[in-house]
Amino acid sequence: MPFLRWKQHAVIAASCILAVRAVIVQLAFFMHMQ
């Protein structure tokens, strides 16, 4: 079962990284446009 929990955690971590990266890209784009 530990493997399953690890996999779930990896998915959550990947989602967080993607979300943060998306926000950073949007902010950089917004700053660039001004």
Sequence and secondary structure as in RCSB ss.txt:
>XXXX:A:sequence
MPFLRWKQHAVIAASCILAVRAVIVQLAFFMHMQ
>XXXX:A:secstr
 HHHHHHHHHHHHHHHHHHHHHHHHHHHHHHHH 
